[in-house]
Amino acid sequence: MSEPLPLPSHVHYELLQQQTLFAAYQEPLLKLEVSELISTLRKTLSQQR
């Protein structure tokens, strides 16, 4: 079996979300996809705790 991948801290997700949403502000579909990805990453992080 493989070991679980280490995940960045919550602060890294916040920074990633801010920077990515800023970069995608003119692309509504991309902005939605980024938001969904961040949500999935947060859920994964909470399950690893």
C-alpha positions as CSV (number, residue, x, y, z in Angstrom):
1,M,0.0,0.0,0.0
2,S,1.1,3.5,-0.6
3,E,1.4,6.1,2.1
4,P,-1.1,9.0,2.2
5,L,0.2,12.1,0.5
6,P,0.9,15.0,2.9
7,L,-1.4,17.9,2.5
8,P,-0.5,21.6,2.9
9,S,-1.9,23.5,5.9
10,H,-5.2,25.3,5.9
11,V,-3.3,28.6,5.4
12,H,-1.9,27.3,2.1
13,Y,-5.4,26.5,0.9
14,E,-6.6,30.0,1.8
15,L,-3.7,31.6,-0.1
16,L,-4.2,29.2,-3.1
17,Q,-7.9,30.1,-3.2
18,Q,-7.3,33.8,-3.1
19,Q,-4.7,33.8,-5.8
20,T,-6.5,31.4,-8.1
21,L,-9.9,33.1,-7.8
22,F,-8.2,36.5,-8.5
23,A,-6.6,35.0,-11.6
24,A,-9.9,33.5,-12.8
25,Y,-12.2,36.4,-11.9
26,Q,-13.2,36.9,-15.6
27,E,-13.9,33.2,-16.2
28,P,-17.1,32.2,-14.3
29,L,-16.8,28.5,-15.2
30,L,-13.1,28.3,-14.2
31,K,-13.9,30.2,-11.0
32,L,-16.6,27.7,-10.1
33,E,-14.3,24.8,-10.8
34,V,-11.6,26.3,-8.6
35,S,-14.1,26.8,-5.8
36,E,-15.2,23.2,-6.0
37,L,-11.6,22.0,-6.1
38,I,-10.7,24.0,-3.0
39,S,-13.8,22.6,-1.2
40,T,-12.7,19.1,-2.1
41,L,-9.2,19.7,-0.8
42,R,-10.6,21.1,2.5
43,K,-12.8,18.1,3.0
44,T,-9.8,15.8,2.3
45,L,-7.7,17.8,4.8
46,S,-10.4,17.5,7.5
47,Q,-10.7,13.8,7.0
48,Q,-6.9,13.3,7.5
49,R,-7.0,15.0,10.9
